Amino acid sequence: MKNLFYDRYWASQEGVEPIPFPGNRIMDGGDASLEDLIKDTRRGILVTRFWYIRSVDPQTLLYTGLTRDGTFYIENGVIKHPIKNFRFNESTIIMLNNLEALGKQMRVGGGGGSLIPYMKIRDFTFTSLSDAV
């Protein structure tokens, strides 16, 4: 077999060189600015960063994680005040199904290799408050 991704364990089992799984994610965006997305929100939460994201169920693409480094309450198109961080449990499929608007792409992640746009998502599933900062 050619062109498959192998971690070190499976590469040793198959007698091939390890080939890491690509970590970059690229998603096309729209032309709305972050300010535009905020302005068009009656009531919502602005999440500036997600952290500690882990897969819960690979079959349904359910992930869990935390908000971090800036979570704010939006009311009538205005950021009102910072709020406590949340834990979330959300399926990528459901999240994309609830997508209302896409903003411009931005570089995210530790290496900055992923390009993800701002997203306005209806009914995102926050499950509890978190003391994460």
Residue pairs with C-beta under 8 A, 6 or more apart in sequence:
4 19
5 19
5 20
5 21
5 22
6 14
6 16
6 17
6 18
6 19
7 18
7 20
7 21
8 18
11 17
11 18
11 19
23 109
23 111
23 113
23 114
24 113
24 114
24 115
25 109
25 114
25 115
25 116
26 114
26 115
26 116
27 105
27 115
27 116
27 117
28 102
28 105
28 117
29 102
29 103
29 104
29 105
29 115
29 116
29 117
29 118
30 101
30 102
30 103
30 104
30 117
31 103
31 104
32 101
32 102
32 103
32 104
32 118
33 103
33 104
33 118
34 103
34 118
36 103
37 101
37 103
37 118
37 120
38 46
38 74
38 77
38 78
38 79
39 77
40 77
40 101
40 120
41 74
41 77
41 120
42 75
42 76
42 77
43 74
43 75
43 76
44 73
44 74
44 120
45 71
45 72
45 73
45 74
45 83
45 86
45 124
45 126
46 70
46 71
46 72
46 73
46 74
46 79
47 67
47 70
47 71
48 69
48 70
48 71
48 72
49 67
49 68
49 69
49 70
50 65
50 66
50 67
50 68
50 88
51 65
51 66
51 67
51 68
51 69
51 132
52 65
52 66
52 68
52 132
53 63
53 64
53 65
54 63
54 64
54 65
55 61
55 62
55 63
56 62
56 63
56 64
56 89
60 91
60 93
61 91
61 92
61 93
62 89
62 90
62 91
63 88
63 89
63 90
63 91
63 92
64 87
64 88
64 89
65 87
65 88
66 85
66 86
66 87
66 88
66 130
66 132
67 85
67 86
67 88
67 130
67 132
68 85
68 132
68 133
69 133
70 82
71 82
71 83
71 84
71 85
71 86
72 79
72 80
72 81
72 82
72 83
73 79
73 80
73 81
73 82
73 83
74 80
84 129
84 130
84 131
85 129
85 130
85 131
85 132
85 133
86 126
86 127
86 128
86 129
86 130
87 126
87 127
87 128
87 129
87 130
88 124
88 125
88 126
88 127
89 125
89 127
90 124
90 125
94 125
95 121
95 124
98 121
98 122
98 123
98 124
99 119
99 120
99 121
99 122
100 120
100 121
100 122
101 119
101 120
102 117
102 118
102 119
102 120
103 117
103 118
103 119
103 120
104 117
104 118
105 115
105 116
105 117
106 115
106 116
106 117
106 118
107 113
107 114
107 115
108 114
108 115
108 116
